[in-house]
Amino acid sequence: MKFGKWLKRQIEQSLPEWREQFLRYKELKRCVKAVGPSPSPVGEAEFVATLDAEIDKINAFFLEQEEEFIIRHRELRRRAADLAEAAGHEAAAGAAAAIRREIVDLHGVMVLLLNYSSINYIGLAKILKKYDKRTGAVLRPPVIEAVLEQPFFETGTVSRLVRECEAMMEAVALVPEEAAEGRAAAEALAAAERSIFRNTVAALLTMEDVRAWSSTRGSHSLPPLDLPDSDWLRSFEQASPIPTQ
């Protein structure tokens, strides 16, 4: 499978409202073809301007999501603390189930944002490699050096929030299983978690493939995936590797 088709599949598997926020790789590929093997300064400037506009779009979306996640995480942490103080009260079990579901949902969408960062980075690296190969230019190294300083590449905050969400999931008790209603609620919650985890795991495995991809190793490699290894991650099938074309 060629990289463009792989990227299209990754975008289609993302959240519908996110799909327009990914790198427009196909459009950039058309720009590269239009430049030709001997680009003029104007042609290169137009390509760089298009690329910069895409990077600005990616940064704006990433920062918007990151800010929203920080707010949601803070609120969930407050509610989890309140729940701990109310332990033993009759309404605590139902509240625990609701909070846990929200934590799982936030965890999943934050992992998708980390995946968004990885996919866009690799797309940028690929299109720059195509440009340099076609034109004989050496545009990729300086542009990638600049990308490494971009907000969407700085994923430390989101990675930390993901780890803290996993800790909260462990801390928030599930609905008690003694009552029939409690068992039903617990089963429904477990099914919902597994559905969300499937998307999360697919994103995690894609990120692992991105980081293992040989053509990006070296000074421009993505940093190691700073997330804990989990039993549920190993229970799913491996994702298809990143295409080299």
C-alpha positions, 0 to 999 in steps of 0.5 A, a space after each residue: 500500500 502506498 503512503 497516500 492510501 495508508 494516510 487516507 485510511 488513517 484519516 478515515 478512521 479518525 473522528 469525523 470532525 477531525 478529518 479536515 484538520 489533517 495534513 492535505 498530503 494529496 494536495 501537497 503532492 500535486 504541488 510537488 508535481 507542478 513544481 517540476 524537476 527544476 523549480 524556480 524561486 517562485 515555485 519553491 516559495 509557493 510550495 513552502 507557503 502552502 506547507 506553512 499554512 498546513 503546519 499553522 492549521 495543524 498547530 491551531 487544531 492541536 493547541 485547541 484540543 490540548 486546552 480542552 483536554 486540560 480543562 476536562 481533565 481538571 474537572 474529572 480529577 475534581 469530581 473523582 476527588 469528590 467521589 472518594 469523599 462520598 464513598 459508601 453513599 448510595 449514589 456513589 456507585 452510579 457516579 463512579 460508573 459515569 465518571 469512569 466512562 468519561 475518563 475512558 472517553 477522555 483517555 481515548 481521544 487524547 491518544 487519538 490526538 497523539 496519533 494525530 501528531 505522529 501522522 502529520 509529522 510523518 506526512 510532512 517528512 514524506 512530502 518534503 522527501 518527495 520534493 527534494 527527490 524531484 527537485 534536487 533541493 535540500 528543503 527537508 532538513 531545515 523544515 523538519 528542524 523547524 517542525 520539531 519546535 512546533 506546538 503539535 510536536 510538543 506532546 509532553 502535556 497530553 502524554 502526561 494527561 493520558 498517564 494521569 487518566 489511567 491512574 484515575 481509572 484505577 482509583 475510581 471504583 466500578 459499580 458494585 457487582 452485588 446488585 443485579 442493576 450494578 452488574 448490568 451497569 458494570 457490564 455496559 460500562 465494560 462494553 463501552 470501554 472496550 469499544 473506546 479502547 479498540 480505537 485507542 489501541 489502533 492509534 497506539 500501534 500506529 504510533 509505534 509503527 511511526 516511531 519504528 519506521 526506518 526512514 525517519 530515524 536519526 536527528 529527525 526521529 519522533 521521540 519514544 512513545 512516553 506511555 505505559 505498557 498495558 495488558 489490554 494493549 497486548 491483547 489486540 492484533 498488530 496494526 499494519 506497518 507504515 508504507 515505505 512508498 
